[in-house]
Amino acid sequence: MVAGSVAVNKGDQNLGFISAQNLNPQKARVLLMLALTKTRDNAKIQKYFEKY
């Protein structure tokens, strides 16, 4: 099993990518679905991923 954090560089941020931090794909998907019910702002969604 491979584990670790995935960082997003400035170029990726400019394209709207969001880093899932240390979440596994299943948890990241659920958090993204929940975040999208509240906002479409990438910066706010990224903050959700940093918090949870």
Biotite code that builds the C-alpha atoms (Angstrom):
import biotite.structure as struc

atoms = struc.array([
    struc.Atom([0.000, 0.000, 0.000], chain_id="A", res_id=1, res_name="MET", atom_name="CA", element="C"),
    struc.Atom([1.229, 3.474, -0.856], chain_id="A", res_id=2, res_name="VAL", atom_name="CA", element="C"),
    struc.Atom([0.321, 6.381, 1.409], chain_id="A", res_id=3, res_name="ALA", atom_name="CA", element="C"),
    struc.Atom([1.115, 10.053, 1.569], chain_id="A", res_id=4, res_name="GLY", atom_name="CA", element="C"),
    struc.Atom([-0.085, 13.554, 0.958], chain_id="A", res_id=5, res_name="SER", atom_name="CA", element="C"),
    struc.Atom([-0.551, 14.973, -2.520], chain_id="A", res_id=6, res_name="VAL", atom_name="CA", element="C"),
    struc.Atom([0.343, 18.631, -2.875], chain_id="A", res_id=7, res_name="ALA", atom_name="CA", element="C"),
    struc.Atom([-0.971, 20.991, -5.536], chain_id="A", res_id=8, res_name="VAL", atom_name="CA", element="C"),
    struc.Atom([1.459, 23.469, -7.071], chain_id="A", res_id=9, res_name="ASN", atom_name="CA", element="C"),
    struc.Atom([0.527, 26.999, -8.240], chain_id="A", res_id=10, res_name="LYS", atom_name="CA", element="C"),
    struc.Atom([-0.001, 25.871, -11.823], chain_id="A", res_id=11, res_name="GLY", atom_name="CA", element="C"),
    struc.Atom([-2.453, 23.217, -10.688], chain_id="A", res_id=12, res_name="ASP", atom_name="CA", element="C"),
    struc.Atom([-4.234, 25.688, -8.414], chain_id="A", res_id=13, res_name="GLN", atom_name="CA", element="C"),
    struc.Atom([-4.645, 28.081, -11.337], chain_id="A", res_id=14, res_name="ASN", atom_name="CA", element="C"),
    struc.Atom([-6.327, 25.266, -13.249], chain_id="A", res_id=15, res_name="LEU", atom_name="CA", element="C"),
    struc.Atom([-8.717, 24.658, -10.346], chain_id="A", res_id=16, res_name="GLY", atom_name="CA", element="C"),
    struc.Atom([-7.264, 21.423, -8.961], chain_id="A", res_id=17, res_name="PHE", atom_name="CA", element="C"),
    struc.Atom([-7.956, 20.594, -5.331], chain_id="A", res_id=18, res_name="ILE", atom_name="CA", element="C"),
    struc.Atom([-5.625, 18.538, -3.148], chain_id="A", res_id=19, res_name="SER", atom_name="CA", element="C"),
    struc.Atom([-7.252, 15.729, -1.179], chain_id="A", res_id=20, res_name="ALA", atom_name="CA", element="C"),
    struc.Atom([-4.427, 15.956, 1.364], chain_id="A", res_id=21, res_name="GLN", atom_name="CA", element="C"),
    struc.Atom([-4.226, 12.607, 3.208], chain_id="A", res_id=22, res_name="ASN", atom_name="CA", element="C"),
    struc.Atom([-7.729, 11.363, 2.409], chain_id="A", res_id=23, res_name="LEU", atom_name="CA", element="C"),
    struc.Atom([-8.215, 8.108, 0.572], chain_id="A", res_id=24, res_name="ASN", atom_name="CA", element="C"),
    struc.Atom([-10.171, 8.359, -2.717], chain_id="A", res_id=25, res_name="PRO", atom_name="CA", element="C"),
    struc.Atom([-13.446, 7.204, -1.188], chain_id="A", res_id=26, res_name="GLN", atom_name="CA", element="C"),
    struc.Atom([-13.367, 9.774, 1.608], chain_id="A", res_id=27, res_name="LYS", atom_name="CA", element="C"),
    struc.Atom([-12.220, 12.519, -0.761], chain_id="A", res_id=28, res_name="ALA", atom_name="CA", element="C"),
    struc.Atom([-15.164, 11.768, -3.062], chain_id="A", res_id=29, res_name="ARG", atom_name="CA", element="C"),
    struc.Atom([-17.676, 11.997, -0.218], chain_id="A", res_id=30, res_name="VAL", atom_name="CA", element="C"),
    struc.Atom([-16.150, 15.246, 1.084], chain_id="A", res_id=31, res_name="LEU", atom_name="CA", element="C"),
    struc.Atom([-16.187, 16.734, -2.415], chain_id="A", res_id=32, res_name="LEU", atom_name="CA", element="C"),
    struc.Atom([-19.847, 15.795, -2.901], chain_id="A", res_id=33, res_name="MET", atom_name="CA", element="C"),
    struc.Atom([-20.735, 17.420, 0.423], chain_id="A", res_id=34, res_name="LEU", atom_name="CA", element="C"),
    struc.Atom([-18.641, 20.522, -0.322], chain_id="A", res_id=35, res_name="ALA", atom_name="CA", element="C"),
    struc.Atom([-20.334, 20.977, -3.694], chain_id="A", res_id=36, res_name="LEU", atom_name="CA", element="C"),
    struc.Atom([-23.717, 21.166, -1.966], chain_id="A", res_id=37, res_name="THR", atom_name="CA", element="C"),
    struc.Atom([-22.447, 24.301, -0.189], chain_id="A", res_id=38, res_name="LYS", atom_name="CA", element="C"),
    struc.Atom([-20.212, 26.081, -2.712], chain_id="A", res_id=39, res_name="THR", atom_name="CA", element="C"),
    struc.Atom([-18.581, 25.958, -6.144], chain_id="A", res_id=40, res_name="ARG", atom_name="CA", element="C"),
    struc.Atom([-15.631, 28.104, -5.016], chain_id="A", res_id=41, res_name="ASP", atom_name="CA", element="C"),
    struc.Atom([-12.405, 26.091, -5.349], chain_id="A", res_id=42, res_name="ASN", atom_name="CA", element="C"),
    struc.Atom([-10.661, 28.007, -2.567], chain_id="A", res_id=43, res_name="ALA", atom_name="CA", element="C"),
    struc.Atom([-13.448, 27.258, -0.087], chain_id="A", res_id=44, res_name="LYS", atom_name="CA", element="C"),
    struc.Atom([-13.525, 23.607, -1.115], chain_id="A", res_id=45, res_name="ILE", atom_name="CA", element="C"),
    struc.Atom([-9.749, 23.360, -0.650], chain_id="A", res_id=46, res_name="GLN", atom_name="CA", element="C"),
    struc.Atom([-10.177, 24.768, 2.861], chain_id="A", res_id=47, res_name="LYS", atom_name="CA", element="C"),
    struc.Atom([-12.696, 21.999, 3.615], chain_id="A", res_id=48, res_name="TYR", atom_name="CA", element="C"),
    struc.Atom([-10.103, 19.436, 2.536], chain_id="A", res_id=49, res_name="PHE", atom_name="CA", element="C"),
    struc.Atom([-7.454, 21.077, 4.714], chain_id="A", res_id=50, res_name="GLU", atom_name="CA", element="C"),
    struc.Atom([-9.796, 21.134, 7.720], chain_id="A", res_id=51, res_name="LYS", atom_name="CA", element="C"),
    struc.Atom([-11.286, 17.641, 7.467], chain_id="A", res_id=52, res_name="TYR", atom_name="CA", element="C"),
])
